[in-house]
Amino acid sequence: MKTARRAQMRKRHYSRMHKAGGLNLVSLMDIFTILVFFLMVNSSDVKVMQNNADVPLPTSTAQQEAVENLTVQVSGRSVLVQGRQVATVEGISAADTRIAGLSEELAYRRSRWSEIPEQGLEITIMAARDTDYRLLRRIMQTCVDEQFRHVRLAVEAEVSNG
């Protein structure tokens, strides 16, 4: 009887030790959790301004990264705020120093702020390198008049072949 029990114990022990291994999901889930946290933390480091192919930006040698904020874009014959057309270049009078549609849109955007910083709100202007300076000056003046005094001009980073 003891030998039969001993044989049964050896068989159970042998079958446990030589059983085909299963997939350990705990360590796999740990790896995926770490990967998700890594991607969430590092996804905010990328600052990319959306640019259409029809706006060839001037190049710059500045090393400072772009800051995402409200964007005014001169695209073809249109003036856009965050991709929404607010004025046309033909509709801008030569005598006006301000652009009416742009001014209205910026006033609306400014009204959504509870408190305006002393230095003014930030805005980025994207215009092609061959944009008429008088138009660019009117856009900047309209921005400044509507409390968007921290004006940036979007440029393309210079590609170094080093």
Rosetta blueprint (number, residue, H / E / L):
1 M L
2 K H
3 T H
4 A H
5 R H
6 R H
7 A H
8 Q H
9 M H
10 R H
11 K H
12 R H
13 H H
14 Y H
15 S H
16 R H
17 M H
18 H L
19 K L
20 A L
21 G L
22 G L
23 L L
24 N L
25 L H
26 V H
27 S H
28 L H
29 M H
30 D H
31 I H
32 F H
33 T H
34 I H
35 L H
36 V H
37 F H
38 F H
39 L H
40 M H
41 V H
42 N H
43 S H
44 S H
45 D H
46 V L
47 K L
48 V L
49 M L
50 Q L
51 N L
52 N L
53 A L
54 D L
55 V L
56 P L
57 L L
58 P L
59 T E
60 S E
61 T L
62 A L
63 Q L
64 Q L
65 E L
66 A L
67 V L
68 E L
69 N L
70 L E
71 T E
72 V E
73 Q E
74 V E
75 S E
76 G L
77 R L
78 S E
79 V E
80 L E
81 V E
82 Q L
83 G L
84 R E
85 Q E
86 V E
87 A E
88 T E
89 V L
90 E L
91 G L
92 I L
93 S L
94 A L
95 A L
96 D L
97 T L
98 R L
99 I L
100 A H
101 G H
102 L H
103 S H
104 E H
105 E H
106 L H
107 A H
108 Y H
109 R H
110 R H
111 S H
112 R L
113 W L
114 S L
115 E L
116 I L
117 P L
118 E L
119 Q L
120 G L
121 L L
122 E E
123 I E
124 T E
125 I E
126 M E
127 A L
128 A L
129 R L
130 D L
131 T L
132 D L
133 Y H
134 R H
135 L H
136 L H
137 R H
138 R H
139 I H
140 M H
141 Q H
142 T H
143 C H
144 V H
145 D H
146 E L
147 Q L
148 F L
149 R L
150 H E
151 V E
152 R E
153 L E
154 A L
155 V L
156 E E
157 A E
158 E L
159 V L
160 S L
161 N L
162 G L
